[in-house]
Amino acid sequence: MTTLETTIHPVPRWDFIPNADGYLLYSDQGQAMVPVDDAGRAAIEALQPGARLIDWVEAAAGGGDAHAALRQIHPLLDPLTRAGLIGLDAPPEPVDWASKVVHTESGGSRTCYLSLTDNCNLKCSYCYNEDERAEALACGKRMLRDDEIKGLLDRLAAAGFQYVIFTGGEPMLRKSIFSLAEHARGLGLGVNLLTNGTAFTKRNAGRVAELFETITVSLDSAVLEDHDITRGKGSWARIVKGLDLLVKAGARALSLRPVVTVHNMDRLHLLPDFANGRWGVTSFKPSLYLPNSAEELDELALLPEAEAYQASVARFNAVLERIPGALAEDPLRAVSYGGKCGMADSIFSVSASGDVYPCQSLHFDPLWMGNVRTHGVEELFANGKRLGIVGACGLDVPECQGCPYQMVCGGGCRASAYKMRGDMAAHNTVMCRHLRIGAQSQLRRYAEYKRKQHVAEPA
């Protein structure tokens, strides 16, 4: 029974996420979010840990009308308690993140990112592996032969891999790509293509459509100028023509991955209707431009402001909601709680010359895991574990402690932190605000999704 002597024990951290009708009170230590208005927020902010209800009322009243404060607080007790945000006379039950949310064991499908060539027919201003590819070409590194790649695919299949992703450079520039894809498929591997989309022709479109489970194309905008400014003049027209040919040839598993910068974010929301109307595309994977170094951040000045970027994403998602099948049913499915990454655990990345790294964004000498010419698959994973980065996330970053969003963003991509700070365990100060505002936006979407679900439930 709740009395004025009942002690109130809030969770150790929470935050008020601005929402259309006020705020969502959120904590990674709670079971649910609670909507509150300005008066409710003011009352909650007056609560001190371990205070009696009478103390809370007096603090909320601030020397004014205690009865009015009690009338404000009383309706909050039940929803806050049921959400696990406060406990009455005892702390609320802690959320068992380790077993319920954070992946603690090796998991996910084993996937290999396989670069078929260092050559590329575009010169994107923000290319994440341009320097590595240029060095490989300058040093004359010996590219894997077809028989070596087929041998690697044999070993991947035997080691329980489910997917191989052909990338590069531009993978379509390798003439043997189709025989390699056929070999992989014959082994039961799922074969995906990650391409800039400029090399599709009448002669090869049918083979591409036939062989690849998913074709992910780097189209940044429905507007030519917004795309070409970073990808290169004429690239938009070539990609659009290539996608026309693919769809005519029967390709259906198309996915577009725009990189969002200051140049295309204002008209990003035009892409879904354009791509869906022209090609029937329902899969869109926009990704925020991530600087490859602290120097590049200033030199290119491509990173949008966090608030402007989220406004762009909100407009984009609003368009997706009108396209059947284009938006994930549950917004939190796309959130990687705890930031657990499969690098060097369930995935690795193979360069065109056979060098292996934890992921496609971490081709750096200190993170070299071996070479497929001289190391077995399990040996490569063992070398990855010895790097001490398996399972790396931002949960242990000192600057992230006490932040209620750390279980949503996990401190952000560790590859980005490594590029900016040279340390996998570093706090990514450049991206922190983006991550925080992005987490708030995702949680707002989730709350709206749950609200609609509740409204749709039969009485």
C-alpha positions in Angstrom: 0.0 0.0 0.0 1.4 3.4 -1.0 1.4 6.0 1.7 3.0 9.4 2.2 5.8 7.5 4.0 6.5 5.2 1.0 10.1 5.7 -0.2 10.6 6.2 -3.9 13.6 4.6 -5.6 14.2 5.8 -9.2 16.5 4.0 -11.7 20.0 5.5 -11.7 19.7 7.4 -15.0 17.0 8.5 -17.3 16.3 11.3 -19.9 13.3 13.2 -21.3 13.0 12.7 -25.0 11.1 15.6 -26.7 8.0 14.3 -28.4 5.0 15.8 -30.2 2.9 15.8 -27.0 5.6 16.6 -24.5 8.3 14.0 -23.6 9.0 10.4 -23.3 10.7 9.5 -20.0 13.3 6.9 -21.0 15.9 4.8 -19.3 18.0 1.9 -20.5 17.3 0.5 -17.0 13.5 0.6 -17.4 11.1 -1.8 -19.2 9.2 0.9 -21.1 8.9 4.6 -21.9 6.4 6.8 -20.1 4.8 9.9 -21.8 4.8 13.0 -19.7 3.9 16.7 -20.2 5.8 19.7 -18.9 4.2 19.6 -15.5 4.9 15.9 -15.2 8.6 16.5 -16.1 8.9 19.2 -13.5 7.5 17.0 -10.9 9.7 14.0 -11.8 12.8 16.2 -11.8 12.1 17.2 -8.2 12.4 13.5 -7.1 15.5 12.6 -5.1 16.6 9.0 -4.8 15.3 7.3 -1.6 12.9 10.2 -0.8 9.6 9.5 0.9 6.5 10.3 -1.1 5.8 13.2 1.2 9.3 14.6 0.5 8.8 14.3 -3.2 5.4 16.2 -2.9 7.0 19.0 -0.9 10.0 19.2 -3.3 7.6 19.4 -6.3 5.5 22.0 -4.6 8.5 24.2 -4.0 6.8 25.9 -1.1 3.6 26.3 -3.1 0.4 24.2 -3.1 1.3 20.7 -1.9 -2.1 19.4 -2.8 -1.7 20.4 -6.4 1.8 18.7 -6.4 0.3 15.5 -5.0 -2.5 15.6 -7.7 0.3 15.9 -10.3 2.5 13.1 -8.8 -0.2 10.5 -7.9 -1.1 9.6 -11.5 2.6 9.1 -12.3 3.2 6.5 -9.7 1.5 3.6 -11.4 2.9 4.0 -15.0 6.4 4.7 -13.6 6.3 1.6 -11.4 4.9 -0.6 -14.2 7.6 0.7 -16.5 10.3 -0.2 -14.0 11.4 3.4 -13.7 10.8 3.7 -10.0 10.4 1.2 -7.2 8.2 1.7 -4.1 10.0 1.0 -0.8 12.7 -1.0 -2.8 14.7 -0.4 -6.0 13.1 -1.6 -9.2 14.2 -4.9 -10.6 17.2 -4.3 -12.8 17.0 -5.0 -16.5 19.0 -8.1 -17.4 20.6 -6.7 -20.5 23.3 -9.4 -20.7 20.8 -12.2 -21.3 17.9 -10.3 -22.9 19.5 -7.8 -25.2 23.2 -7.8 -25.5 24.6 -10.7 -27.5 27.2 -12.3 -25.3 28.1 -15.3 -27.5 29.4 -15.6 -31.0 26.3 -15.1 -33.1 25.0 -14.1 -36.5 25.6 -15.7 -39.9 29.2 -16.1 -40.8 29.9 -13.6 -43.6 32.9 -12.8 -45.7 33.4 -9.5 -47.4 35.5 -10.4 -50.4 37.1 -7.8 -52.5 37.5 -9.0 -56.1 39.6 -6.2 -57.3 41.4 -3.0 -56.3 40.3 -1.2 -59.5 37.4 1.2 -59.4 35.8 3.3 -62.2 34.7 6.1 -59.8 36.6 8.3 -57.5 34.2 9.1 -54.6 35.5 11.9 -52.4 34.8 9.9 -49.2 36.0 6.5 -50.3 36.9 4.5 -47.2 39.5 2.3 -48.8 41.0 4.5 -51.6 44.4 4.8 -49.9 44.6 1.0 -49.3 43.7 0.2 -52.9 46.1 2.8 -54.3 48.9 1.4 -52.1 48.2 -2.1 -53.2 48.3 -1.1 -56.9 51.5 0.9 -56.4 53.2 -1.8 -54.5 52.2 -4.4 -57.0 50.5 -6.7 -54.5 49.5 -9.9 -56.2 45.7 -10.2 -56.6 44.1 -13.5 -55.8 43.7 -15.7 -58.8 40.4 -17.2 -59.7 41.5 -20.7 -58.5 42.6 -19.1 -55.2 39.3 -17.4 -54.7 37.4 -20.6 -55.5 39.6 -22.5 -53.0 38.8 -19.8 -50.4 35.1 -20.2 -51.1 35.4 -24.0 -50.7 37.0 -23.4 -47.2 34.4 -20.8 -46.2 31.6 -23.2 -47.0 33.3 -26.0 -45.1 33.8 -23.6 -42.1 30.0 -22.9 -42.0 29.9 -19.5 -43.6 26.5 -18.6 -44.9 27.2 -15.5 -47.0 29.9 -14.0 -49.2 29.6 -10.4 -50.3 31.5 -9.4 -53.5 32.9 -6.0 -53.1 36.0 -4.0 -54.2 37.1 -1.6 -55.7 34.2 -2.2 -58.1 33.6 -5.9 -58.2 31.9 -5.8 -61.6 35.2 -4.9 -63.2 36.5 -8.4 -62.6 35.6 -10.4 -65.7 35.4 -13.7 -63.8 32.8 -12.4 -61.3 30.1 -14.6 -62.7 32.1 -17.9 -62.6 33.1 -17.0 -59.0 29.5 -16.3 -58.1 28.4 -19.6 -59.7 31.0 -21.5 -57.7 29.9 -19.9 -54.5 26.2 -20.7 -55.1 27.1 -24.2 -56.0 28.6 -24.5 -52.5 25.3 -23.3 -51.0 26.6 -19.9 -50.1 24.4 -16.8 -50.3 26.1 -14.4 -52.7 25.5 -10.7 -52.5 26.9 -7.9 -54.6 28.0 -4.5 -53.3 28.5 -2.3 -56.3 28.5 1.3 -57.4 26.0 0.3 -60.1 27.8 1.8 -63.1 29.0 -1.4 -64.9 25.6 -3.0 -65.7 25.0 -3.6 -69.4 22.6 -5.3 -71.7 25.0 -8.2 -71.9 25.6 -8.8 -68.2 22.3 -7.6 -66.6 20.6 -11.0 -66.9 23.5 -12.8 -65.3 23.6 -10.3 -62.4 19.9 -10.7 -61.9 20.2 -14.5 -61.9 23.2 -15.0 -59.7 23.0 -12.6 -56.8 20.6 -12.9 -53.9 20.9 -9.2 -53.1 22.3 -6.4 -55.2 23.2 -3.3 -53.1 23.8 -0.2 -55.2 25.3 3.1 -54.0 22.8 5.6 -55.3 22.9 8.7 -53.1 19.9 10.6 -54.4 17.0 10.9 -56.8 18.6 14.2 -57.9 21.6 14.0 -60.3 23.5 17.0 -58.9 23.2 15.7 -55.3 24.7 12.4 -56.2 27.4 13.5 -58.7 29.0 16.1 -56.4 30.6 13.3 -54.4 30.6 10.3 -56.7 31.7 12.0 -59.9 30.2 13.7 -62.9 28.0 11.3 -65.0 27.8 8.6 -62.4 24.1 9.1 -61.6 23.0 8.7 -65.2 25.1 5.5 -65.6 23.7 4.0 -62.4 20.1 4.8 -63.3 20.6 3.3 -66.8 22.2 0.2 -65.2 19.3 -0.2 -62.8 16.8 0.1 -65.7 18.6 -2.7 -67.4 18.7 -4.9 -64.3 15.0 -4.6 -63.6 14.2 -5.3 -67.3 16.3 -8.4 -66.9 14.3 -9.6 -64.0 16.3 -8.4 -61.0 14.1 -8.0 -57.9 16.4 -8.1 -54.9 17.6 -4.5 -55.2 18.7 -2.4 -52.3 19.9 1.2 -52.4 22.4 2.5 -49.9 22.8 6.2 -50.1 25.6 7.8 -48.1 24.1 10.9 -46.5 26.1 14.1 -46.5 25.5 17.8 -46.4 25.0 17.7 -50.2 22.1 15.2 -50.5 20.3 15.2 -47.1 17.9 18.0 -47.9 16.4 16.0 -50.8 17.1 12.5 -49.5 13.3 12.0 -49.0 12.8 12.1 -52.7 14.7 8.9 -53.3 12.1 6.3 -52.0 9.3 7.4 -54.3 11.7 7.8 -57.3 13.3 4.3 -56.8 10.0 2.5 -55.9 8.1 4.1 -58.8 10.9 3.4 -61.4 12.3 0.0 -60.2 9.9 -1.3 -57.4 12.7 -0.9 -54.8 11.5 -1.4 -51.2 14.9 -1.8 -49.5 16.7 1.4 -48.5 19.7 1.5 -46.2 20.8 5.1 -45.8 24.0 5.5 -43.9 25.5 8.7 -42.4 28.8 9.7 -43.9 31.5 8.7 -41.4 34.8 10.6 -41.7 37.9 8.4 -42.4 40.1 10.6 -40.3 40.0 13.7 -38.2 41.8 15.5 -41.0 39.2 14.5 -43.6 36.4 15.7 -41.3 37.7 19.3 -41.8 39.0 18.9 -45.4 35.8 17.6 -46.9 33.2 19.1 -44.5 30.6 16.5 -45.5 29.3 15.6 -42.1 25.8 17.1 -41.5 24.8 18.7 -38.2 23.1 16.1 -36.0 19.8 17.8 -35.8 19.6 18.5 -39.5 20.5 14.9 -40.3 17.8 13.5 -38.1 15.3 15.9 -39.6 16.3 14.5 -43.0 16.0 10.9 -41.8 12.5 11.7 -40.3 11.3 13.0 -43.7 12.8 10.0 -45.4 11.1 7.6 -43.0 7.8 9.4 -43.4 7.9 8.6 -47.2 8.9 5.0 -46.5 5.8 4.6 -44.4 3.7 5.1 -47.5 5.5 2.4 -49.4 4.3 -1.1 -48.5 7.2 -3.3 -47.2 9.7 -0.4 -47.2 9.9 0.2 -43.5 10.8 -2.3 -40.9 7.7 -3.3 -38.8 9.5 -2.8 -35.5 11.8 0.3 -35.5 14.0 -1.2 -32.8 14.9 -4.2 -35.0 17.5 -1.9 -36.7 19.1 -0.9 -33.4 22.1 -2.9 -32.3 21.7 -2.8 -28.5 25.0 -2.6 -26.8 26.8 -2.1 -30.0 28.0 -5.7 -30.2 29.7 -6.1 -33.6 30.5 -9.3 -35.4 34.0 -8.1 -36.5 36.6 -10.8 -36.4 33.9 -13.0 -34.8 31.2 -13.8 -37.3 32.6 -11.7 -40.2 35.9 -10.8 -41.7 37.0 -8.9 -44.8 39.4 -10.2 -47.4 41.3 -7.7 -49.6 41.9 -8.3 -53.3 45.4 -9.6 -52.5 44.1 -12.0 -49.8 44.9 -10.0 -46.6 42.2 -10.4 -43.9 40.9 -7.8 -41.5 38.1 -7.6 -38.9 35.7 -5.8 -41.2 35.6 -3.9 -44.4 36.2 -0.6 -42.6 39.2 -1.7 -40.7 41.9 -2.5 -43.3 44.7 -1.3 -41.2 48.1 -2.9 -40.6 47.8 -3.2 -36.8 44.5 -5.2 -37.3 45.9 -7.6 -39.9 44.6 -11.1 -39.2 46.6 -13.0 -41.8 46.3 -13.9 -45.5 44.1 -16.5 -47.0 47.0 -17.9 -49.0 48.8 -18.9 -45.8 46.2 -19.1 -43.0 43.2 -21.4 -42.5 39.7 -20.0 -41.8 39.7 -20.9 -38.1 43.3 -19.7 -37.7 42.2 -16.4 -39.1 39.5 -16.1 -36.5 41.9 -17.2 -33.8 44.3 -14.4 -34.9 41.3 -12.0 -34.7 40.6 -13.0 -31.2 44.2 -12.4 -30.3 43.8 -8.8 -31.4 41.5 -8.3 -28.4 38.7 -6.6 -30.4 36.1 -9.4 -30.6 33.0 -8.1 -29.0 34.3 -4.6 -28.8 31.7 -2.0 -28.1 31.5 1.3 -26.3 29.8 0.1 -23.1 33.1 0.3 -21.3 34.1 3.7 -22.6 34.3 6.0 -19.5 32.7 8.9 -21.2 29.6 6.7 -22.0 29.0 5.7 -18.4 25.9 7.2 -17.0 24.4 7.9 -20.4 20.9 6.4 -20.7 21.4 5.8 -24.4 24.5 3.6 -24.2 22.5 0.4 -24.6 21.0 1.7 -27.8 24.0 3.2 -29.5 26.7 1.1 -27.8 29.1 4.0 -28.2 28.8 3.9 -31.9 30.8 2.0 -34.6 34.1 1.0 -33.2 35.7 1.3 -36.7 34.7 5.0 -36.7 36.3 5.5 -33.3 39.4 3.8 -34.5 39.6 6.0 -37.6 39.1 9.2 -35.6 41.1 8.4 -32.5 43.4 5.4 -33.5 41.9 3.4 -30.6 39.0 0.9 -30.8 38.0 1.7 -27.2 38.0 5.5 -27.6 35.1 7.8 -27.1 34.0 9.0 -30.5 33.5 12.7 -29.6 32.8 13.7 -33.2 29.8 11.2 -33.6 28.5 11.3 -30.0 25.8 13.9 -30.6 24.7 12.2 -33.7 24.4 8.9 -31.8 22.5 10.5 -29.0 20.0 12.4 -31.2 19.7 9.3 -33.4 18.9 7.1 -30.4 16.2 9.6 -29.3 14.7 9.6 -32.8 14.6 5.8 -32.9 13.0 5.5 -29.5 10.3 8.1 -30.6 9.5 5.9 -33.6 9.4 2.9 -31.4 7.0 4.5 -29.0 4.7 5.6 -31.9 4.9 2.0 -33.2 3.8 0.6 -29.9 1.1 3.2 -29.5 -0.4 2.2 -32.9 -0.1 -1.4 -32.0 -2.1 -0.8 -28.8 -4.7 1.2 -30.6 -5.1 -1.6 -33.2 -5.6 -4.3 -30.6 -9.2 -5.5 -30.2 -11.0 -4.5 -27.0 
